[in-house]
Amino acid sequence: MRLPKYSQFTISAFDMKTLRSTWFVLFAFVCLIPAHPSTAAEDGARVVIMAVEDPNNYDAVNSMRDFADTELRPLGHHVDLLEGNQTLPTDFPGLVEAMPTADLLIVFVRRATLPKAQLDAIRKHLAAGKPLLGIRTANHGFVPPGSAPITDSRLAAWPEFTPDVLGGQNTGYETKSMPYSVSLHPQAPKNSQLLAGVKPERIRGYQSLYKVLPLAEDATPLLLGTAAGHPPAQPIAWTRRHGEKRARIFYTSLGAPQDMQLADLRRLLVNAVKWTLESDEADDR
């Protein structure tokens, strides 16, 4: 049986031109398909940290420097640690310039009286819907001490920052320099991403349980601190939203040097950074 002969396949100049045109159209179409929008958490964010080296500020500068070096920068985040000078009034050089491009502001500051332009830069950050993470003394971060009222018109206090932004109070200590136990808050959401990998019972508060009640109505408490013989128990970590653009806010009253060495607290803070940087469509728990 003789097999049929097949002629050799050739491509004419016309066919080549048509093929190129087809591939160009397909390539252009693919390029026009919108990519999945990435978040600052995925790409690496610009994180600004405000901290003050003050004998009563729990070694904040060293704690934040270590946290940035061992937890944030390895995740790809660009971190600017801005150190306020210790002497009142407290100035944070570079803050006004850093805030417009900041994705997240972390505040670990005690009783600072800033130039008005610096407080305005923080307000603009929040008004734009950008997040803030407060640690320990942030709940009296911009309240001057009673013994040193503001006398310079170029400076300003912001006592409303605590209830209006953080969503808690600053009414003193449940205990003074006494440790306290930590547990899951009964109102904490189940399967909260903020508590992923965190074992509350392994966290110990080493110095002074803050009185923060009552919390804002929209606050979502996560952890509870209990000082034996000193009721009531106090929320020690929570989230909320602030302002018309619903800026994400996380606050914890933990943050003493011994606290910051605990793996579970560090995991909580890393989770909180990730949560604050997520898009508004992401799970809000």
Secondary structure, 3 states (H helix, E strand, C coil): CCCCCCCCCCCCHHHHHHHHHHHHHHHHHHHHCCCCCCCHHHHCCEEEEEEECCCCCCCHHHHHHHHHHHHHHHHCCEEEEEEECCCCCCCCCCHHHHHHHCCEEEEECCCCCEEHHHHHHHHHHHHCCCCEEEEHHHHHCCCCCCCCCCCCCCEECCCCHHHHHHCCCCCCECCCCCCEEEEECCCCCCCCHHHCCCCHHHCEECCCCECCCCCCCCCEEEEEEECCCCCCCEEEEEEEEECCCCEEEEEECCCCCCHHHCHHHHHHHHHHHHHHHCCCCCCCC
